[in-house]
Amino acid sequence: MSYVLVKVYCPHCETPKVKENGVTGNGKQNFYCKDCHK
């Protein structure tokens, strides 16, 4: 079994400092930026 690591960046400030923040209404992963707080 192999895994693929995908780096997620904030669409507002382009920093990789994001954390998972639940899921959206349509089931996609939601993220929270630690720098710009969006």
DADA-V733646 format. One record per pair of residues at least 12 apart in sequence whose C-alpha atoms are under 10 Angstrom apart, sorted by sequence separation. I is the first residue (numbers start at 1). J is the second residue. D is the distance in whole Angstrom. If there is no record, write none. Layout:
i=I j=J d=D
i=I j=J d=D
This chain:
i=8 j=20 d=10
i=18 j=30 d=10
i=19 j=31 d=6
i=20 j=32 d=6
i=21 j=33 d=9
i=18 j=31 d=6
i=19 j=32 d=5
i=20 j=33 d=9
i=17 j=31 d=10
i=18 j=32 d=5
i=19 j=33 d=7
i=17 j=32 d=9
i=18 j=33 d=4
i=19 j=34 d=7
i=17 j=33 d=6
i=18 j=34 d=6
i=16 j=33 d=8
i=17 j=34 d=6
i=18 j=35 d=8
i=15 j=33 d=8
i=16 j=34 d=9
i=17 j=35 d=7
i=18 j=36 d=10
i=14 j=33 d=9
i=15 j=34 d=9
i=16 j=35 d=9
i=17 j=36 d=10
i=18 j=37 d=9
i=13 j=33 d=9
i=15 j=35 d=7
i=18 j=38 d=10
i=10 j=31 d=8
i=12 j=33 d=9
i=14 j=35 d=10
i=15 j=36 d=9
i=9 j=31 d=9
i=10 j=32 d=8
i=11 j=33 d=9
i=13 j=35 d=8
i=14 j=36 d=10
i=8 j=31 d=9
i=10 j=33 d=6
i=12 j=35 d=10
i=13 j=36 d=7
i=9 j=33 d=8
i=10 j=34 d=9
i=12 j=36 d=8
i=13 j=37 d=10
i=10 j=35 d=9
i=12 j=37 d=10
i=13 j=38 d=9
i=10 j=36 d=9
i=12 j=38 d=8
i=10 j=37 d=10
i=11 j=38 d=9
i=10 j=38 d=8
